[in-house]
Each structure stands twice: as C-alpha cells, then as structure tokens.
Amino acid sequence: MAKKTEASAKNKKPGFFAKIGRFFKEARSELKKVVWPTPKQTANDTLVVLVIALIAAVFIGVVDFLFKSVVGFIPGI
C-alpha cells in the first residue's frame, strides 16, 4: 500500500497556483539574464529610428507626388 501512495504522489500534477508560482519564478530568472541597454544606447537607437522614419516619409511623399503628376497628365482623369 505504501508503494501505491508513493506512485500516486509522483503522478500527481502540480496545482493551478503552483503552476502560476513556477511561471513567475522562471520569468524572474529569465529577466535577470537580460542585458539592458544603457541610456546612451537607447537615445542613439531612438535617433536612428527617427531618422530612418523621416527618410522613408520623404521618399514616399516624393513617389506619391511623382505618381500624382504622371496621372494628372493623362487626359480624361
């Protein structure tokens, strides 16, 4: 009978709250492994994103203007 109790204890799944606790414990462990950027790196990366977005906006604006000008020359439109 003792073997039956041990076997059932091994096969028992962890409860709902045990799973939540394990999730937060593992999440905290993973966050400790993250290499966070310095404020200088963050500012530099933000500047790069803004410049690329501005270049893309100007490019799309120029292409739109050119297409509108070409379509404007087609009679009947």
Phi and psi in degrees as a GROMACS rama.xvg file:
@    title "Ramachandran Plot"
@    xaxis  label "Phi"
@    yaxis  label "Psi"
@TYPE xy
-65.1312  -35.6482  ALA-2
-67.1383  -35.5684  LYS-3
-65.1924  -40.0125  LYS-4
-66.6454  -41.9664  THR-5
-64.6609  -40.8004  GLU-6
-66.1251  -41.0231  ALA-7
-69.7251  -31.2005  SER-8
-68.5004  -35.6103  ALA-9
-71.8428  -34.8192  LYS-10
-84.6973  -8.80811  ASN-11
-70.5531  131.636  LYS-12
-78.8021  150.823  LYS-13
-67.7535  149.433  PRO-14
-72.4558  174.034  GLY-15
-59.0909  -49.2136  PHE-16
-69.8212  -29.0962  PHE-17
-67.1283  -38.5196  ALA-18
-66.2193  -41.7513  LYS-19
-63.9557  -43.7478  ILE-20
-60.8637  -43.1915  GLY-21
-64.1704  -38.9751  ARG-22
-59.9315  -49.2816  PHE-23
-66.4183  -34.7409  PHE-24
-64.6546  -44.2701  LYS-25
-69.9058  -36.6712  GLU-26
-63.4106  -42.9207  ALA-27
-63.1301  -39.7475  ARG-28
-62.477  -41.5515  SER-29
-68.2353  -37.3634  GLU-30
-65.5252  -27.0457  LEU-31
-70.0333  -21.5153  LYS-32
-85.1122  -12.1159  LYS-33
-70.8747  136.658  VAL-34
-98.3759  104.995  VAL-35
-80.7715  141.851  TRP-36
-73.4018  154.176  PRO-37
-76.3455  161.864  THR-38
-58.851  -33.6425  PRO-39
-66.6786  -43.0217  LYS-40
-63.4459  -40.1539  GLN-41
-63.7826  -44.1979  THR-42
-63.937  -41.6336  ALA-43
-63.5678  -45.5659  ASN-44
-64.3607  -38.4561  ASP-45
-63.3151  -42.3062  THR-46
-63.0174  -42.2397  LEU-47
-60.8319  -43.8694  VAL-48
-63.2461  -43.4242  VAL-49
-64.3906  -41.1278  LEU-50
-65.6899  -43.644  VAL-51
-64.7899  -40.1915  ILE-52
-63.5563  -39.708  ALA-53
-65.3948  -43.7802  LEU-54
-61.7576  -43.0581  ILE-55
-63.8817  -41.0648  ALA-56
-63.608  -42.4112  ALA-57
-65.3284  -43.6375  VAL-58
-60.4072  -47.7776  PHE-59
-64.539  -37.9501  ILE-60
-62.7257  -42.9763  GLY-61
-65.6108  -44.8045  VAL-62
-62.4924  -41.3605  VAL-63
-62.6091  -44.4559  ASP-64
-62.0043  -42.2412  PHE-65
-64.7116  -43.8783  LEU-66
-63.5522  -40.6763  PHE-67
-64.7962  -38.7029  LYS-68
-67.2732  -41.2365  SER-69
-66.3658  -44.3593  VAL-70
-66.244  -31.6444  VAL-71
-64.3455  -25.9494  GLY-72
-79.9153  -15.5043  PHE-73
-76.2035  122.01  ILE-74
-69.5577  145.069  PRO-75
90.7645  1.70712  GLY-76
